[in-house]
C-alpha cells in the first residue's frame, strides 16, 4: 500500500504538462522566427505586420506558461503548508470529529445571514442618524424595523418549535 499522494500518476501528468508547455513555446518561437525570415526576405509592410502579431502571441503564451507554472508552484507550497498545519493540529489533540447534520448547517447559514442583515442595517442607521429630514428619518425607521424583525426571526430559529422555551443542551468548549 502506498501513502496518500505518493502515486506515480500525478508525476506523469505533471511531466506531460511541462512538455506540452515547452512544446507550445517552441512552436510560438518557431512561428515568430519564420515570420521574421519571410518579412526580411520580402521586405514589405504586411510581412512585418505578421511579425508583430506573432511576437504578441509569443509574449502572451510565454506570460501564460510562466505565470501558470509560478501560480501552480505557489499553490503547491500553500497546500503543503496547510496539510502540514492540519497534520500537526490533528496530532496534538485526540478529540472526536464534530459531525454536523444538514439541518444544523442550514440553521447556521440562516443565522449567519441574519447577522449580516443586522450589520448592514446598523450601517444604514449610522449613516442616516446625523442627518435631518423626512427621508433620513424614514431610512432609520425602516432599518430599525428590519433589525427588529431579523433579530426576532433569528431568535425563533434558536428556540425549539412552538413552545417558547429557550434552547437547552450541553455547552461544549
N, CA, C and O of each residue as an XYZ file, in Angstrom:
692
protein
N       0.822     -1.176      0.000
C       0.000      0.000      0.000
C       0.869      1.245      0.000
O       1.858      1.314      0.730
N       0.512      2.217     -0.804
C       1.272      3.458     -0.868
C       0.558      4.522     -0.061
O      -0.672      4.548     -0.024
N       1.321      5.413      0.596
C       0.674      6.513      1.306
C      -0.009      7.465      0.327
O       0.303      7.493     -0.863
N      -0.943      8.239      0.857
C      -1.646      9.200      0.013
C      -0.660     10.187     -0.596
O       0.264     10.647      0.075
N      -0.860     10.509     -1.870
C      -0.023     11.497     -2.525
C       1.261     10.943     -3.101
O       2.052     11.696     -3.670
N       1.493      9.633     -2.970
C       2.747      9.103     -3.475
C       2.572      8.308     -4.759
O       3.517      7.668     -5.220
N       1.392      8.338     -5.340
C       1.179      7.574     -6.558
C       1.965      8.184     -7.709
O       2.283      9.373     -7.683
N       2.273      7.392     -8.699
C       3.094      7.874     -9.808
C       2.251      8.574    -10.877
O       2.817      9.212    -11.765
N       0.925      8.479    -10.822
C       0.077      9.094    -11.843
C       0.195     10.625    -11.872
O       0.303     11.187    -12.962
N       0.181     11.332    -10.719
C       0.310     12.781    -10.792
C       1.658     13.218    -11.351
O       1.737     14.225    -12.054
N       2.711     12.481    -11.051
C       4.018     12.854    -11.562
C       4.040     12.745    -13.083
O       4.644     13.577    -13.760
N       3.382     11.718    -13.619
C       3.338     11.583    -15.067
C       2.524     12.720    -15.675
O       2.908     13.259    -16.713
N       1.433     13.089    -15.068
C       0.611     14.193    -15.564
C       1.381     15.501    -15.543
O       1.245     16.315    -16.455
N       2.190     15.712    -14.508
C       2.967     16.931    -14.424
C       4.005     16.967    -15.540
O       4.232     18.018    -16.140
N       4.629     15.843    -15.819
C       5.635     15.799    -16.872
C       5.008     16.110    -18.229
O       5.601     16.820    -19.041
N       3.821     15.584    -18.472
C       3.123     15.862    -19.734
C       2.807     17.356    -19.828
O       2.939     17.948    -20.899
N       2.395     17.966    -18.723
C       2.080     19.388    -18.718
C       3.320     20.219    -19.028
O       3.260     21.171    -19.806
N       4.425     19.860    -18.424
C       5.666     20.596    -18.678
C       6.073     20.427    -20.137
O       6.473     21.399    -20.779
N       5.980     19.228    -20.664
C       6.342     19.004    -22.061
C       5.408     19.762    -22.999
O       5.863     20.325    -23.995
N       4.129     19.786    -22.700
C       3.176     20.486    -23.558
C       3.437     21.993    -23.543
O       3.360     22.641    -24.586
N       3.742     22.550    -22.383
C       4.012     23.985    -22.322
C       5.320     24.320    -23.029
O       5.414     25.344    -23.705
N       6.324     23.471    -22.879
C       7.584     23.681    -23.580
C       7.384     23.575    -25.082
O       7.949     24.356    -25.847
N       6.590     22.621    -25.496
C       6.302     22.442    -26.917
C       5.545     23.649    -27.469
O       5.842     24.110    -28.571
N       4.583     24.159    -26.727
C       3.824     25.306    -27.221
C       4.708     26.539    -27.351
O       4.578     27.296    -28.314
N       5.602     26.747    -26.396
C       6.519     27.874    -26.516
C       7.466     27.691    -27.692
O       7.781     28.654    -28.392
N       7.920     26.466    -27.914
C       8.810     26.203    -29.049
C       8.093     26.483    -30.371
O       8.685     27.045    -31.293
N       6.849     26.101    -30.463
C       6.074     26.363    -31.682
C       5.925     27.864    -31.894
O       6.084     28.347    -33.015
N       5.620     28.606    -30.832
C       5.449     30.052    -30.963
C       6.760     30.739    -31.354
O       6.743     31.685    -32.141
N       7.908     30.275    -30.810
C       9.200     30.838    -31.184
C       9.479     30.545    -32.658
O       9.974     31.405    -33.386
N       9.153     29.309    -33.099
C       9.361     28.936    -34.498
C       8.507     29.799    -35.422
O       8.992     30.278    -36.447
N       7.252     29.997    -35.070
C       6.366     30.836    -35.883
C       6.925     32.256    -35.970
O       6.913     32.863    -37.041
N       7.409     32.781    -34.860
C       7.975     34.123    -34.850
C       9.210     34.208    -35.742
O       9.351     35.146    -36.526
N      10.103     33.227    -35.622
C      11.331     33.252    -36.429
C      11.027     33.117    -37.916
O      11.643     33.791    -38.742
N      10.079     32.247    -38.258
C       9.699     32.092    -39.664
C       9.109     33.399    -40.182
O       9.406     33.804    -41.306
N       8.287     34.058    -39.387
C       7.697     35.332    -39.801
C       8.776     36.385    -40.006
O       8.701     37.174    -40.948
N       9.790     36.405    -39.122
C      10.878     37.368    -39.272
C      11.661     37.100    -40.556
O      11.988     38.031    -41.290
N      11.962     35.822    -40.828
C      12.723     35.475    -42.030
C      11.945     35.869    -43.280
O      12.503     36.496    -44.180
N      10.675     35.515    -43.347
C       9.871     35.880    -44.515
C       9.738     37.390    -44.666
O       9.791     37.911    -45.779
N       9.567     38.093    -43.549
C       9.439     39.541    -43.614
C      10.740     40.175    -44.102
O      10.715     41.125    -44.884
N      11.865     39.655    -43.646
C      13.156     40.197    -44.080
C      13.394     39.919    -45.561
O      13.931     40.773    -46.267
N      13.001     38.733    -46.045
C      13.189     38.400    -47.460
C      12.243     39.195    -48.358
O      12.651     39.672    -49.416
N      11.001     39.340    -47.950
C      10.011     40.036    -48.769
C      10.149     41.548    -48.632
O       9.929     42.292    -49.588
N      10.516     41.989    -47.437
C      10.691     43.399    -47.121
C       9.467     44.233    -47.495
O       9.579     45.266    -48.156
N       8.289     43.760    -47.055
C       7.095     44.572    -47.247
C       6.354     44.718    -45.925
O       6.644     44.009    -44.961
N       5.411     45.626    -45.885
C       4.735     46.007    -44.649
C       3.909     44.865    -44.071
O       3.865     44.684    -42.854
N       3.265     44.107    -44.921
C       2.413     43.010    -44.435
C       3.251     41.969    -43.703
O       2.814     41.440    -42.681
N       4.433     41.667    -44.201
C       5.317     40.706    -43.531
C       5.697     41.165    -42.137
O       5.693     40.375    -41.193
N       6.030     42.461    -42.005
C       6.387     42.972    -40.687
C       5.171     43.061    -39.768
O       5.298     42.939    -38.550
N       4.014     43.272    -40.346
C       2.777     43.253    -39.560
C       2.549     41.854    -38.977
O       2.151     41.717    -37.820
N       2.802     40.817    -39.785
C       2.683     39.432    -39.301
C       3.712     39.163    -38.213
O       3.424     38.432    -37.266
N       4.913     39.741    -38.327
C       5.947     39.577    -37.296
C       5.462     40.168    -35.976
O       5.633     39.553    -34.924
N       4.869     41.336    -36.023
C       4.373     41.978    -34.795
C       3.274     41.132    -34.161
O       3.248     40.959    -32.943
N       2.376     40.608    -34.976
C       1.298     39.766    -34.450
C       1.862     38.493    -33.834
O       1.437     38.092    -32.750
N       2.810     37.854    -34.507
C       3.385     36.614    -33.963
C       4.187     36.897    -32.695
O       4.205     36.075    -31.780
N       4.851     38.054    -32.634
C       5.554     38.422    -31.409
C       4.561     38.609    -30.254
O       4.836     38.198    -29.126
N       3.425     39.218    -30.532
C       2.395     39.374    -29.497
C       1.897     38.032    -28.981
O       1.738     37.842    -27.775
N       1.652     37.109    -29.891
C       1.209     35.782    -29.476
C       2.301     35.054    -28.696
O       2.005     34.345    -27.734
N       3.550     35.222    -29.098
C       4.671     34.605    -28.374
C       4.751     35.160    -26.957
O       4.906     34.398    -26.002
N       4.648     36.466    -26.813
C       4.700     37.069    -25.485
C       3.516     36.631    -24.620
O       3.674     36.359    -23.430
N       2.344     36.566    -25.222
C       1.158     36.125    -24.480
C       1.311     34.683    -24.006
O       1.019     34.376    -22.850
N       1.765     33.803    -24.883
C       1.919     32.394    -24.485
C       3.006     32.242    -23.437
O       2.865     31.439    -22.515
N       4.094     33.002    -23.564
C       5.155     32.929    -22.550
C       4.635     33.415    -21.202
O       4.908     32.806    -20.167
N       3.886     34.512    -21.219
C       3.304     35.033    -19.977
C       2.391     33.995    -19.331
O       2.459     33.775    -18.122
N       1.542     33.359    -20.128
C       0.616     32.361    -19.587
C       1.352     31.137    -19.056
O       1.048     30.658    -17.964
N       2.313     30.630    -19.813
C       3.026     29.421    -19.384
C       3.788     29.689    -18.091
O       3.658     28.937    -17.126
N       4.584     30.761    -18.069
C       5.380     31.020    -16.875
C       4.509     31.465    -15.704
O       4.806     31.130    -14.558
N       3.448     32.206    -15.969
C       2.537     32.606    -14.903
C       1.811     31.424    -14.297
O       1.668     31.335    -13.077
N       1.353     30.517    -15.142
C       0.664     29.332    -14.625
C       1.618     28.431    -13.857
O       1.232     27.863    -12.835
N       2.849     28.289    -14.322
C       3.824     27.477    -13.586
C       4.101     28.086    -12.217
O       4.149     27.377    -11.212
N       4.284     29.404    -12.183
C       4.560     30.073    -10.914
C       3.347     29.956     -9.982
O       3.504     29.697     -8.789
N       2.151     30.146    -10.521
C       0.942     30.015     -9.699
C       0.754     28.599     -9.178
O       0.361     28.399     -8.029
N       1.035     27.622    -10.022
C       0.915     26.223     -9.586
C       1.928     25.913     -8.495
O       1.619     25.187     -7.550
N       3.133     26.454     -8.617
C       4.144     26.226     -7.579
C       3.718     26.858     -6.259
O       3.897     26.256     -5.200
N       3.151     28.074     -6.310
C       2.687     28.727     -5.084
C       1.543     27.943     -4.446
O       1.500     27.770     -3.228
N       0.619     27.473     -5.280
C      -0.498     26.687     -4.745
C      -0.009     25.389     -4.120
O      -0.524     24.965     -3.086
N       0.970     24.764     -4.734
C       1.539     23.538     -4.176
C       2.173     23.820     -2.827
O       1.989     23.046     -1.888
N       2.915     24.913     -2.712
C       3.537     25.275     -1.438
C       2.481     25.542     -0.370
O       2.622     25.102      0.772
N       1.416     26.267     -0.743
C       0.353     26.560      0.220
C      -0.368     25.292      0.651
O      -0.716     25.135      1.821
N      -0.591     24.391     -0.297
C      -1.256     23.135      0.033
C      -0.398     22.303      0.971
O      -0.911     21.704      1.916
N       0.910     22.261      0.718
C       1.815     21.523      1.606
C       1.823     22.134      2.999
O       1.803     21.412      3.997
N       1.853     23.467      3.071
C       1.850     24.138      4.371
C       0.541     23.883      5.115
O       0.548     23.623      6.318
N      -0.575     23.956      4.405
C      -1.875     23.704      5.041
C      -1.991     22.259      5.494
O      -2.531     21.982      6.565
N      -1.488     21.339      4.685
C      -1.523     19.922      5.059
C      -0.666     19.675      6.290
O      -1.066     18.943      7.196
N       0.512     20.285      6.323
C       1.390     20.124      7.484
C       0.754     20.715      8.732
O       0.833     20.125      9.810
N       0.118     21.889      8.593
C      -0.534     22.517      9.741
C      -1.707     21.672     10.229
O      -1.911     21.527     11.434
N      -2.472     21.120      9.302
C      -3.608     20.276      9.691
C      -3.122     18.996     10.352
O      -3.727     18.525     11.315
N      -2.037     18.431      9.842
C      -1.492     17.211     10.444
C      -0.972     17.497     11.845
O      -1.172     16.693     12.756
N      -0.303     18.642     12.027
C       0.207     18.998     13.351
C      -0.939     19.240     14.322
O      -0.878     18.834     15.482
N      -1.983     19.903     13.841
C      -3.147     20.154     14.675
C      -3.866     18.860     15.024
O      -4.332     18.683     16.150
N      -3.952     17.965     14.059
C      -4.637     16.692     14.279
C      -3.897     15.794     15.237
O      -4.525     15.047     15.988
N      -2.565     15.845     15.233
C      -1.786     15.006     16.135
C      -1.774     15.541     17.555
O      -1.596     14.774     18.502
N      -1.961     16.840     17.720
C      -1.903     17.453     19.043
C      -3.126     17.168     19.884
O      -3.015     17.134     21.109
N      -4.256     16.968     19.303
C      -5.477     16.732     20.081
C      -6.123     15.430     19.646
O      -6.081     15.056     18.474
N      -6.710     14.760     20.593
C      -7.355     13.478     20.318
C      -8.876     13.599     20.400
O      -9.551     12.666     20.834
N      -9.413     14.741     19.987
C     -10.848     14.936     20.041
C     -11.514     14.215     18.883
O     -10.943     14.056     17.804
N     -12.736     13.786     19.141
C     -13.512     13.145     18.082
C     -13.966     14.208     17.090
O     -14.217     15.350     17.475
N     -14.071     13.843     15.821
C     -14.522     14.827     14.834
C     -15.963     15.241     15.104
O     -16.778     14.439     15.561
N     -16.263     16.493     14.817
C     -17.606     17.024     15.023
C     -18.434     16.723     13.783
O     -18.043     17.066     12.667
N     -19.578     16.079     13.985
C     -20.460     15.751     12.876
C     -21.628     16.728     12.908
O     -22.354     16.807     13.899
N     -21.804     17.464     11.832
C     -22.884     18.445     11.756
C     -23.882     17.965     10.717
O     -23.529     17.734      9.561
N     -25.134     17.818     11.142
C     -26.150     17.362     10.205
C     -26.600     18.517      9.310
O     -26.266     19.674      9.566
N     -27.342     18.205      8.283
C     -27.770     19.189      7.288
C     -28.679     20.257      7.900
O     -28.588     21.428      7.530
N     -29.544     19.874      8.820
C     -30.437     20.843      9.455
C     -29.667     21.879     10.268
O     -29.972     23.070     10.218
N     -28.676     21.419     11.011
C     -27.858     22.336     11.800
C     -27.070     23.264     10.889
O     -26.945     24.457     11.166
N     -26.549     22.725      9.823
C     -25.785     23.528      8.865
C     -26.675     24.607      8.245
O     -26.268     25.765      8.148
N     -27.879     24.234      7.828
C     -28.807     25.208      7.235
C     -29.194     26.286      8.242
O     -29.251     27.467      7.898
N     -29.462     25.886      9.488
C     -29.809     26.856     10.519
C     -28.654     27.826     10.753
O     -28.869     29.030     10.890
N     -27.416     27.296     10.799
C     -26.258     28.157     10.999
C     -26.090     29.146      9.846
O     -25.724     30.301     10.065
N     -26.357     28.696      8.623
C     -26.276     29.595      7.467
C     -27.335     30.689      7.559
O     -27.061     31.849      7.254
N     -28.548     30.319      7.982
C     -29.612     31.310      8.117
C     -29.287     32.316      9.218
O     -29.537     33.511      9.065
N     -28.733     31.832     10.322
C     -28.342     32.741     11.403
C     -27.235     33.682     10.945
O     -27.261     34.874     11.253
N     -26.273     33.154     10.218
C     -25.198     33.988      9.696
C     -25.760     35.075      8.796
O     -25.346     36.232      8.870
N     -26.702     34.698      7.951
C     -27.333     35.675      7.053
C     -28.082     36.732      7.863
O     -28.038     37.915      7.528
N     -28.765     36.313      8.920
C     -29.486     37.271      9.764
C     -28.526     38.265     10.392
O     -28.816     39.460     10.441
N     -27.385     37.786     10.874
C     -26.413     38.690     11.483
C     -25.830     39.658     10.453
O     -25.542     40.810     10.779
N     -25.657     39.201      9.224
C     -25.169     40.091      8.168
C     -26.201     41.177      7.860
O     -25.843     42.335      7.646
N     -27.468     40.803      7.839
C     -28.535     41.788      7.614
C     -28.513     42.834      8.726
O     -28.633     44.029      8.456
N     -28.364     42.399      9.950
C     -28.322     43.330     11.079
C     -27.126     44.267     10.953
O     -27.246     45.460     11.232
N     -25.978     43.744     10.537
C     -24.803     44.597     10.354
C     -25.039     45.652      9.275
O     -24.666     46.813      9.446
N     -25.651     45.255      8.178
C     -25.924     46.210      7.096
C     -26.889     47.281      7.575
O     -26.676     48.466      7.318
N     -27.938     46.883      8.260
C     -28.930     47.855      8.710
C     -28.355     48.773      9.786
O     -28.752     49.934      9.879
N     -27.429     48.272     10.596
C     -26.751     49.118     11.578
C     -25.939     50.194     10.873
O     -25.899     51.341     11.320
N     -25.296     49.828      9.776
C     -24.545     50.814      8.988
C     -25.491     51.866      8.413
O     -25.151     53.049      8.374
N     -26.678     51.445      7.967
C     -27.660     52.396      7.439
C     -28.066     53.373      8.541
O     -28.140     54.580      8.309
N     -28.328     52.854      9.731
C     -28.715     53.728     10.845
C     -27.599     54.720     11.140
O     -27.852     55.910     11.327
N     -26.362     54.227     11.181
C     -25.235     55.124     11.463
C     -25.057     56.175     10.371
O     -24.677     57.308     10.665
N     -25.320     55.822      9.135
C     -25.175     56.770      8.024
C     -26.229     57.872      8.082
O     -25.928     59.033      7.804
N     -27.462     57.518      8.442
C     -28.570     58.485      8.401
C     -28.865     59.127      9.760
O     -29.686     60.040      9.845
N     -28.207     58.660     10.814
C     -28.524     59.144     12.156
C     -28.259     60.637     12.313
O     -29.062     61.331     12.936
N     -27.175     61.146     11.777
C     -26.837     62.555     11.936
C     -27.571     63.477     10.984
O     -27.482     64.697     11.123
N     -28.292     62.929     10.024
C     -28.971     63.746      9.032
C     -30.363     64.146      9.524
O     -30.971     63.481     10.362
N     -30.831     65.244      8.974
C     -32.184     65.683      9.311
C     -33.050     65.557      8.073
O     -32.550     65.499      6.950
N     -34.326     65.516      8.290
C     -35.250     65.434      7.173
C     -36.082     64.175      7.241
O     -35.786     63.234      7.977
N     -37.139     64.195      6.441
C     -38.085     63.091      6.433
C     -37.492     61.820      5.843
O     -37.768     60.718      6.318
N     -36.675     61.978      4.806
C     -36.063     60.802      4.160
C     -35.119     60.081      5.123
O     -35.153     58.854      5.217
N     -34.282     60.830      5.836
C     -33.345     60.230      6.777
C     -34.093     59.521      7.903
O     -33.729     58.412      8.296
N     -35.144     60.171      8.423
C     -35.928     59.555      9.498
C     -36.607     58.283      9.003
O     -36.692     57.301      9.740
N     -37.094     58.292      7.752
C     -37.718     57.098      7.189
C     -36.722     55.960      7.013
O     -37.044     54.800      7.271
N     -35.516     56.294      6.575
C     -34.489     55.256      6.407
C     -34.113     54.645      7.749
O     -33.964     53.428      7.856
N     -33.959     55.477      8.772
C     -33.613     54.971     10.104
C     -34.743     54.100     10.636
O     -34.489     53.032     11.195
N     -35.987     54.541     10.470
C     -37.134     53.759     10.945
C     -37.200     52.399     10.244
O     -37.405     51.374     10.893
N     -37.025     52.395      8.914
C     -37.065     51.123      8.174
C     -35.918     50.211      8.589
O     -36.103     49.001      8.712
N     -34.725     50.788      8.807
C     -33.581     49.977      9.213
C     -33.812     49.376     10.597
O     -33.511     48.203     10.820
N     -34.345     50.170     11.527
C     -34.623     49.654     12.868
C     -35.695     48.570     12.830
O     -35.599     47.579     13.554
N     -36.708     48.750     11.996
C     -37.747     47.728     11.853
C     -37.162     46.436     11.279
O     -37.501     45.341     11.729
N     -36.284     46.571     10.284
C     -35.644     45.390      9.701
C     -34.785     44.679     10.738
O     -34.783     43.450     10.796
N     -34.057     45.431     11.558
C     -33.235     44.824     12.612
C     -34.116     44.072     13.595
O     -33.790     42.957     14.004
N     -35.233     44.682     13.972
C     -36.146     44.051     14.931
C     -36.724     42.745     14.378
O     -36.766     41.734     15.079
N     -37.167     42.774     13.127
C     -37.746     41.576     12.509
C     -36.691     40.488     12.356
O     -36.950     39.321     12.651
N     -35.500     40.868     11.895
C     -34.434     39.890     11.676
C     -33.994     39.270     12.988
O     -33.779     38.059     13.056
N     -33.855     40.080     14.034
C     -33.461     39.544     15.338
C     -34.517     38.584     15.873
O     -34.176     37.543     16.436
N     -35.801     38.921     15.705
C     -36.871     38.028     16.161
C     -36.840     36.714     15.397
O     -37.003     35.645     15.985
N     -36.632     36.792     14.083
C     -36.554     35.556     13.297
C     -35.360     34.708     13.709
O     -35.465     33.484     13.788
N     -34.229     35.346     13.972
C     -33.039     34.614     14.382
C     -33.256     33.952     15.739
O     -32.841     32.812     15.949
N     -33.899     34.659     16.652
C     -34.187     34.068     17.963
C     -35.138     32.884     17.826
O     -34.997     31.887     18.535
N     -36.110     32.990     16.911
C     -37.042     31.885     16.694
C     -36.324     30.652     16.144
O     -36.703     29.522     16.451
N     -35.294     30.871     15.337
C     -34.532     29.732     14.805
C     -33.756     29.031     15.903
O     -33.442     27.847     15.778
N     -33.445     29.736     16.968
C     -32.643     29.149     18.034
C     -33.490     28.418     19.070
O     -32.957     27.642     19.863
N     -34.791     28.651     19.075
C     -35.681     28.004     20.036
C     -36.268     26.743     19.431
O     -36.441     26.657     18.215
N     -36.581     25.749     20.282
C     -37.332     24.600     19.764
C     -38.709     25.061     19.302
O     -39.220     26.067     19.795
N     -39.300     24.356     18.384
C     -40.541     24.776     17.727
C     -41.716     24.875     18.700
O     -41.978     23.948     19.466
N     -42.421     26.011     18.660
C     -43.750     26.249     19.241
C     -43.866     26.176     20.755
O     -44.993     26.248     21.245
N     -42.811     26.039     21.533
C     -43.058     26.012     22.974
C     -42.533     27.257     23.675
O     -42.807     27.443     24.861
N     -41.787     28.118     22.983
C     -41.384     29.385     23.560
C     -40.293     29.287     24.598
O     -39.860     30.313     25.123
N     -39.838     28.109     24.908
C     -38.784     27.934     25.896
C     -37.429     28.158     25.238
O     -37.266     27.908     24.043
N     -36.455     28.630     26.019
C     -35.119     28.773     25.433
C     -34.499     27.414     25.117
O     -34.945     26.380     25.614
N     -33.474     27.436     24.290
C     -32.806     26.196     23.909
C     -32.163     25.552     25.113
O     -31.690     26.236     26.020
N     -32.147     24.248     25.120
C     -31.454     23.506     26.159
C     -30.425     22.614     25.508
O     -30.541     22.281     24.328
N     -29.444     22.235     26.248
C     -28.429     21.342     25.715
C     -27.109     21.539     26.438
O     -26.983     22.378     27.330
N     -26.150     20.762     26.039
C     -24.842     20.786     26.659
C     -23.946     21.755     25.904
O     -23.848     21.699     24.678
N     -23.291     22.645     26.646
C     -22.347     23.581     26.041
C     -21.002     22.891     25.944
O     -20.468     22.399     26.938
N     -20.459     22.859     24.735
C     -19.170     22.196     24.517
C     -18.139     23.256     24.206
O     -18.329     24.067     23.299
N     -17.055     23.255     24.947
C     -15.989     24.236     24.708
C     -15.090     23.749     23.592
O     -14.128     24.428     23.233
